[in-house]
Amino acid sequence: MSYNLEEQEQLAQLRYFWSRWGNHISMAALVVALGFAGYFGWQWWQRSRASDAAVAFEQVQAAIQSNNAERIKQAWAAMQAKAPSSAYAGMAALATAKALHDAGQNDAAISALQWAAKNAEGNSERAVARLNLSALQIDAKQYAEAASTLADNPEPSFAPLFDLRRGDLAALQGQRAAARKAYDAALKALPPGAPERQALQQRLQAVGGAAA
């Protein structure tokens, strides 16, 4: 095939351009291709992880429904191994702790709540875990551990419940002044129509506080 002069000049320019910039263009194309591959790979990996977490959570639920403590522990261990950073993990930890507590496995329940208090994805889940954990620790007379669990302030919506629990802990240890302070703080934080107010006022009066 013959080419006219204009075509030959264009081909010569193309050969020069490719010899000068071909490697860079190839590298840029490779980077773009890898970028797309990485993006879609990340999306697939995220979906795969979410799917694994959902399956693991269903297995925890099935184990809980079986009322078999050992099966519950195994399912929870699998959840921790497969999807510890998923949103499902915190919910699974709380459900596992309740089921194990109901089964009389308080040490295992405490362990699940300790995990949730530290690792659950949502602030609310961590706060609920800490409240439940402190209750089990108080029942077990682990007062120092319960005080440590309650030490840091949660998000504001949970503050009255934390103060109430701190008051209970102080009252059990005969620390009436500390109990009054905690109960009073909880009472002030609760809205006027809150159903907990009456019981809280009774607690406050029991440790020498004045009725609000």
ZIRA-V368754 format. One record per residue. N is the residue number from 0. RES is the residue in one letter. PSI is psi as a letter, one per 30 degrees, with the letter a starting at -180 (NA if undefined). D_CENTER is the distance of its C-alpha to the mean C-alpha in Angstrom with 2 decimals. Layout:
((N | RES | PSI | D_CENTER) (N | RES | PSI | D_CENTER))
//
This chain:
((0 | M | k | 70.30) (1 | S | l | 71.66) (2 | Y | k | 69.86) (3 | N | l | 71.45) (4 | L | e | 71.23) (5 | E | e | 68.41) (6 | E | e | 66.27) (7 | Q | e | 67.16) (8 | E | e | 66.17) (9 | Q | e | 62.80) (10 | L | e | 62.22) (11 | A | e | 63.21) (12 | Q | e | 60.79) (13 | L | e | 58.01) (14 | R | e | 58.82) (15 | Y | e | 58.80) (16 | F | e | 55.55) (17 | W | e | 53.85) (18 | S | e | 55.33) (19 | R | e | 54.16) (20 | W | g | 50.69) (21 | G | e | 49.93) (22 | N | e | 47.66) (23 | H | e | 45.64) (24 | I | e | 45.37) (25 | S | e | 44.33) (26 | M | e | 41.68) (27 | A | e | 40.39) (28 | A | e | 40.36) (29 | L | e | 38.49) (30 | V | e | 35.85) (31 | V | e | 35.46) (32 | A | e | 35.35) (33 | L | e | 32.73) (34 | G | e | 30.71) (35 | F | e | 30.85) (36 | A | e | 30.18) (37 | G | e | 27.18) (38 | Y | e | 25.78) (39 | F | e | 26.37) (40 | G | e | 25.23) (41 | W | e | 21.88) (42 | Q | e | 21.65) (43 | W | e | 22.64) (44 | W | e | 20.19) (45 | Q | e | 17.25) (46 | R | e | 18.71) (47 | S | e | 19.29) (48 | R | e | 15.77) (49 | A | e | 14.59) (50 | S | e | 17.48) (51 | D | e | 16.71) (52 | A | e | 13.17) (53 | A | e | 14.87) (54 | V | e | 17.59) (55 | A | e | 15.52) (56 | F | e | 13.77) (57 | E | e | 17.34) (58 | Q | e | 18.54) (59 | V | e | 16.21) (60 | Q | e | 17.51) (61 | A | e | 20.99) (62 | A | e | 20.81) (63 | I | e | 19.83) (64 | Q | f | 22.76) (65 | S | f | 25.00) (66 | N | g | 24.62) (67 | N | j | 24.97) (68 | A | e | 22.96) (69 | E | e | 23.63) (70 | R | e | 22.65) (71 | I | e | 19.31) (72 | K | e | 18.71) (73 | Q | e | 19.87) (74 | A | e | 17.70) (75 | W | e | 14.52) (76 | A | e | 15.89) (77 | A | e | 16.54) (78 | M | e | 13.04) (79 | Q | e | 11.90) (80 | A | e | 14.93) (81 | K | e | 14.83) (82 | A | h | 11.42) (83 | P | f | 8.92) (84 | S | g | 7.41) (85 | S | l | 7.64) (86 | A | f | 6.22) (87 | Y | f | 8.18) (88 | A | e | 6.79) (89 | G | e | 4.58) (90 | M | e | 7.84) (91 | A | e | 9.93) (92 | A | e | 9.15) (93 | L | e | 10.13) (94 | A | e | 13.02) (95 | T | e | 14.07) (96 | A | e | 14.33) (97 | K | e | 16.45) (98 | A | e | 18.57) (99 | L | e | 19.24) (100 | H | e | 20.11) (101 | D | f | 22.43) (102 | A | g | 23.95) (103 | G | g | 24.71) (104 | Q | i | 22.42) (105 | N | e | 21.06) (106 | D | e | 20.52) (107 | A | e | 18.36) (108 | A | e | 16.44) (109 | I | e | 15.98) (110 | S | e | 14.82) (111 | A | e | 12.04) (112 | L | e | 10.97) (113 | Q | e | 11.39) (114 | W | e | 9.09) (115 | A | e | 6.23) (116 | A | f | 7.64) (117 | K | e | 7.59) (118 | N | f | 5.01) (119 | A | k | 1.60) (120 | E | e | 2.35) (121 | G | k | 4.49) (122 | N | e | 6.96) (123 | S | e | 8.37) (124 | E | e | 6.03) (125 | R | e | 6.13) (126 | A | e | 9.74) (127 | V | e | 10.55) (128 | A | e | 9.55) (129 | R | e | 11.80) (130 | L | e | 14.45) (131 | N | e | 14.71) (132 | L | e | 14.75) (133 | S | e | 17.45) (134 | A | e | 19.39) (135 | L | e | 19.66) (136 | Q | e | 20.59) (137 | I | e | 23.20) (138 | D | e | 24.55) (139 | A | g | 24.96) (140 | K | g | 26.68) (141 | Q | i | 24.27) (142 | Y | e | 24.89) (143 | A | e | 24.27) (144 | E | e | 20.86) (145 | A | e | 20.03) (146 | A | e | 21.39) (147 | S | e | 19.22) (148 | T | e | 16.03) (149 | L | g | 17.33) (150 | A | e | 18.78) (151 | D | k | 16.58) (152 | N | k | 16.74) (153 | P | a | 13.78) (154 | E | l | 14.09) (155 | P | e | 17.62) (156 | S | f | 17.10) (157 | F | f | 15.87) (158 | A | e | 18.59) (159 | P | e | 21.29) (160 | L | e | 19.36) (161 | F | e | 18.56) (162 | D | e | 22.24) (163 | L | e | 23.38) (164 | R | e | 21.63) (165 | R | e | 23.04) (166 | G | e | 26.38) (167 | D | e | 26.28) (168 | L | e | 25.57) (169 | A | e | 28.40) (170 | A | e | 30.74) (171 | L | f | 30.35) (172 | Q | g | 31.39) (173 | G | g | 34.33) (174 | Q | i | 33.07) (175 | R | e | 34.47) (176 | A | e | 34.44) (177 | A | e | 30.76) (178 | A | e | 30.05) (179 | R | e | 32.20) (180 | K | e | 30.47) (181 | A | e | 26.97) (182 | Y | e | 28.30) (183 | D | e | 30.25) (184 | A | e | 27.30) (185 | A | e | 25.32) (186 | L | e | 28.47) (187 | K | e | 29.04) (188 | A | f | 25.55) (189 | L | k | 25.79) (190 | P | l | 27.63) (191 | P | e | 31.19) (192 | G | g | 30.71) (193 | A | k | 27.57) (194 | P | f | 28.33) (195 | E | f | 26.96) (196 | R | e | 29.65) (197 | Q | e | 32.47) (198 | A | e | 30.74) (199 | L | e | 29.48) (200 | Q | e | 33.08) (201 | Q | e | 34.37) (202 | R | e | 32.07) (203 | L | e | 33.20) (204 | Q | e | 36.85) (205 | A | f | 36.45) (206 | V | g | 35.73) (207 | G | g | 38.56) (208 | G | l | 36.97) (209 | A | k | 38.77) (210 | A | k | 37.88) (211 | A | NA | 36.46))
//
